[in-house]
Amino acid sequence: MSKKLTPKQEKFAQNVAKGMKKKEAAKKAGYSENNASRAGTMLSSDANPIVKDRIHQLQTKAATYIRMSIDVCDRMGQFLLSYISQQVKHVYW
């Protein structure tokens, strides 16, 4: 049976995946100011594989989305360059 993340753990994982430092991610997830540094270290350690795996899953998903976005932008740029080239040929040739 797989364990589920608590709401705080999920928020922490999302914050870390967004690029926050562990202490800040823990504070934003609802861990106390006094305990945030320790909580961030523990949550992202091998002692908490479900949290660590969730961070990896979120980062992988974000990287895939970014790669897809870059690909779409590249294709749009190629299309626009081709279109503009054709328009310039029409006007000047």
N, C-alpha and C positions, 0 to 999 in steps of 0.2 A: 504494500500500500504506500503510495507516494504522499509525502507531506505537502501541505499547501502553505504558501506564504501568508503571514499575517498582513493586514493592510499597511502597517508601518514598514515591514520588510519589502513589500511591493513598491511602496513609494521610495524607499531608500534605493532599491535597484533601479528604478526609473531615473532618479536623480543622478546616480553614478553613471548610468548609460548616457545621460545628457552631457556628462563631462564635469559634474561638480566634484570637488574634493570630498573624500569620505566623511570628514567631520561635518562639513556644511550639508552634505546629503542627509546625514543622520539627523541634524537639527531640523532641516526642512521636512523630514519625514515624521517628526514629532518626538524624537528622543530629546532628553533634557540637555541643556547647555553643559552641565557638569559631566554628563556621561557620553556626550556626542562623539568625542574622539575615540574612546574605548569601544563604543557601539559600532562606529564605522569600521574600525579595524577588525572587530570580531565578525561582523556581518559579512564582510568580503573575504574572510579567511577560509581555509579548507575545512574549518570546523562547521561551516554553514554551507554545504555544497548546493543546497537548493537556491539560496540567495545568489551565490556565485554563478550558478548555471543560469539563473534568470537574468543577471547582468549581461552575461555573454549572449544569451538569446536576444535581448533587446539591442545590444550593440551590433549583432549580426544583422538583425532586421533593419536597423538604421543604415548600415553600410550598404545593404542590398538596395534600399530605397534611393540612396544617394547615387549608386552606380546606375540605376535605372533612370534617374533624373538627368544625370550627365549624358547618358546615351540619347535621351529624348532631345536635350539641348543641342547635342552634336548633330543629330539628324535634322533638326529645325534649321540650324546654322548652315548646313550643307544645302538644304532646300532653298533657303533665302539667298545664299550666294549664287546658286544656279539661276534662280529667278531673276535676280538683279542683273546678272551677266547677260541673260537673254534680253532684258529690257534695254540695257545699254546698247547692245548690238542692234536692236530695232531702231533706236533713236539715232545712233551715229553711223550706221552702215547702210 
